[in-house]
Amino acid sequence: MLTPAELFLDQAEASPHVQFLYDLTAGRVVFVNAAYERVLQGNCAHVNHELPALLARLHPDDQPVWRAWWRLWATGQFHHEVEFRLLVAGQPEQWFCLTPHRCQDGDGRVWLAGSLADISVGKRHQANSEKFNTKKNTVLEMLAHDLAGTFALLQQLTDFVAEEMSPQANPQVAEMLRLMRATSGQGVRLIHDLVNQELAESASVDLKRERVDVAERVVQALEPHQRLPGRTGRQLRWEVPDAPVYAEVDANKLLQVVTNLVHNAYKFTPEGGRIAVKVVPCAGCVRISIADEGIGIPAHLQAGLFERYTTARRPGLRGEPTTGLGLWLCKTIVELHHGTLTVASTEGQGSTFTVEIPQAERMAD
């Protein structure tokens, strides 16, 4: 019959993840399972000799964070899972998730144990999901603002033609105009129902936080806007820092906020106007600003701008309708990230919406 220790070792050896035990007092690995050789291409017998080279493969952006994590782990202040990247020559970076454990025996000896899982495939699937989610958000905004606006304009034109028709006009023409107006109205309602459903679901889904480079993700979300139809008359520019700016966020949700604010800027910016998006690292936070040269927001409407079904909603300059939910949803998502969403606007001069979210903790070396 196996002893508990022998049973543990058997289970560890059978694990597909790297299982290890590190003697912190002696400063060496005393056990690592066979998965180490398969996952990290090392040699179990030489693990202590290979450890410095393995740590040198940490992604440069993860190295200072890893050193801080290690100090907290060694002193018993760190217990949750962490994700980090390892560089592999000529191959995509590898993502790993470490589940840590720490204990101290009766002799005062400190032991660090852990399970190291390769999550690279999941991360690649997640990146693809985020890419398609960004496209989905762009399509939804195009439906809500551009296509619905076209239907609304068609309704207005139909009403104008109907009013200008003489009483002696062919009754079939009047019936066709009525059908055109009814069909356009149905199209607007269907689009609004679809967008409202998506907005409601977005506000109710739990956040899935991860450490991401906010500047990189914002640029990925903005690039599709330059290729959308009807946008060439307004100039979209962005400015991001050269160095990564990390925050613990739900990337899909945060990019939904940015996308919605940019679309709002398009709605209220006349032809020839400019829209500028900036990502700036500040003390303890990441600031994302979306500034436009649009018509601005009257002062008396600004107080209730972020309310659900706000009475401050207005159609866009090209007749784009609004649901009254977009800014409320943006504020809700930002506040779920423990951040703030504010607006500064002068009627006739444009508006600037500013998102501030906590920056990922910058731990000293």
Buried (B, 14 or more C-beta within 10 A) or exposed (E): EEEEEEEBBEEBEEEEBBBBBBBBEEEEBEBBBBBBBEBBEBEBEEBEEBBEEBEEBBBEBBBBBBBBBBEBBBEEEBEEEBBBBBBEEEEEBBBBBBBBEBEEEEEEEBBBBBBBBBBBEEBEEBEEEBEEBBEBBBEBBBBBBBBBBBBBBBBEBBEEBBEEEEEEEEEEEBEEBEEBBEBBBEBBEEBBEBBBEBBEEBBEEEBEBEBBBBBBBBBBBBEBBEEBEEBEEBBBEBEBEEEBBBBBBBBBBBBBBBBBBBBBBBBBBEEEBBBBBBBBBEEEBBBBBBBBBBBBBEEEBBEEBBBEEBEBBBBBBBBBBBBBBBBBBBBBBBEBBEBBBEBBBEBEEBBBBBBBBBBBEEEEE
